Structures are given as structure tokens and as C-alpha cells.
Amino acid sequence: MYSLKAITLVSAFFLLTISVQSQQNSLKMEGVILDQTKYSIPYAAIGIPSKWIGTSSNEDGKFYLELSKDNLLDTLEVSSIGYLTSKILVKDFLALSEKTIILEEDIVSLDEVNILQPAQYVQLAFKNLKNNTVSSVHELKILNRFFAVENDEAKFFVEHYLKVKDRGPSGGQEVNRIEVVEGRKSADYRFFKDKKSRSIYPINFMTRIDPLRRGLSINDYKWTKTGDTSYDGEDIVIIEAQIKTKKRQPYLDPILYIGVNDFKIYKTTNKSSTVMYIYKKNKDGKLYLSYHNHYTRRHQNLTEHQQIILGTKTKNAKIAVRNEIIVLGIETNKKNIDTEHSDVYRKRMQDVEVKYNSFFWNNFNLPPATAYYKKSVKELESIYGVPLETQFNAVNN
């Protein structure tokens, strides 16, 4: 009979062998997306749509994509709103001395005679929402990042890798299921812990304020066409909403990027750019969420005692929260969807207890770090001179 120790060693060797074989077969692609003036293009869609493989560039235009050697002859497609789609074979990209893809601006000038009224585009977009998006059950693999900022300096950071079972924008205001697979958080250096804030997990907050999921009473808004652009060969009109009633939340007044011919909504944001959703196409041309972020800002009045503690003479402090959701992959085969139920729906992200797995994070293919991410990590480490990795090991259960 084999001992438990022997079985464990055999299992470990087996897993290591699989890992080495997988690494030998993998193609790790890193690059940057630029425009013709060499400025970076954020949130561009990069991938092989026919095989459900894809990612997005970060705020600095950088991207990371892991493929296999079986993809060498596949075509890598790069698309972004306002630019012509670029296509290149995977093997040709890997042969580039500089891993840079230049997108050419797409000049659009729509015929105003044939264009519909702004409200008509919105009506048709919502009418066709189910057909234009991935509305069957699917699983999104998501990286969720949360930064708490006080007086323009990061004071707390939480990061979760999760799986979300969903039916897309037409599936209602909440997703079907959320599973936090892995997580880590920094030391909490916040002066204002804001314990009275609403308990809701960021994914649920994201869906509740999403204009596509919460729905819009179109007649309650004044709709204005503010511009035009393109995406992947489709002409797009940019339509801005302003609610007519006095009781209004302007951060919820959406700006919609709608296809002129297909009425697909490729992007939504708001006037203050504090909320953003970006969608990309699958192999059938249907859209699914690729990226989301939202910012909240407020001012906290300071007492004299608090001013002394903080060493400031200003009468208020600036408090901000930044949440970023990066979709790393999508699974549409129901047999492969295995999202487990969890109780995080009514919890703030920082209140979710997740055991820290350093092996996972050290081997996880994270997206390229943005300038904002690097700045925030530097600020967190400089408070007491404690490296972020040390903080992860010290404060996570």
C-alpha cells in the first residue's frame, strides 16, 4: 500500500509535469497599441474572435495575451472605437522586432440627411439588445481591482480573481452567480474607513448602474447627437442623454456609442467620465463586456482634532474610490461553466475574506501594470516602507 506522502509526491510530480508541458506549448504575447502619432490606445480589443480568445489593452495601450503554438497561423485582430481594425497573423506578430501595432484613424462623416433622430437610435438599440449581445448563459473570468484614495494618495488596495455566471445585459440587473476564486489585499492605511457605506459587491454595483441592464425610460431624457466615429467597420453615432426631471443623478446620464446599421451599443460612459463600459464582439458579432471602471469622489469635513492628526490646515479631505473590472475570458459551453455560489452579493469587496495564495498570484497572467497601478503601489509601499508582497502575506487570512 502506498503511503499518503508517496501519493502526494507523485501528484505533485504529475502536476509539475503538466505545468512544464503547458509552458512549453504556450506563446506569451506582450505588446502595445498605438495610433499614427504614437499615442497609446487604451481599451482596444485584441484577440482571435473565432476561438473566443481575447483581451484588452490597458490605460497605457499595453496588452498581454497567452496563446498556444496551435494559434501560430491564426489571425490576431485589433480593434478600437475610432480606428480601422488591424489584422496580423500570430506568427508575424511574434516575428516583429518591436511588438507594436499601429491603428489607423477612421475618418467618419455621416450623411445627416439619412441619419435617424437620436431617440430613434436609442429605441432601436434597446429593442435589439438581446439579439446584439451574448444573452445565453455564459461565464466571465474577471480581475476586479479596488483602490481607496485619500487626498490623491492610495491608502488601500484589494484585488480579486472571480468567475461570474451571467446572461449579459438583457439578463436583468444582477448576475446569476459570483465566485471569488482568489484574492489579496494590502494593509489598510485609510484614515476614513467609511463603515456606513452601502454593503454591495462591485459586480452588483456595476450592473445596477449599467444603463443597458437597469433600462431607460427613453421619454424621460433629452437625447442629443454629439459626434460620430466607427468600430470595426461600423459607423457609430455618439448620443448623449440628459434627464428632463429636476430630481436627477447626472453621473447616471449615459453617453451611448450606437452602430448606425446594426444598432449595437459598443460603449457607454457619462459626461464626467466616472463610469465606463466597453463591449467587444465574439465570433458571431455579438457583444459581451470587456472592461468597466467607475470612480466615486466626495469631500470629508475635518474637525480641528482630525486636522491636527493629519497635519493639515485644510478643512476637508478628498476621498475617492476607484473600481476596475477587467474581463480576462468568456466560457459559453454550459458543460464547462462551473461557477460556484458564494455569499458576496451583499458584501463590500474589502469585507470578503479570502485566503491569500501567493503561488497563484505569482503564476497568474496579470494584465500589464498601468501607470495608475504603479503609482498606487508605490504610494502604498512608501507609507511605512513595507513592500506590497509583505503586506499581502501579513494581512490576508
Summary of the structure (lengths in Angstrom):
residues: 397
radius of gyration: 22.8
end to end distance: 36.3
largest distance: 83.1
contacts: 1178
relative contact order: 0.16
helix: 27%
strand: 38%
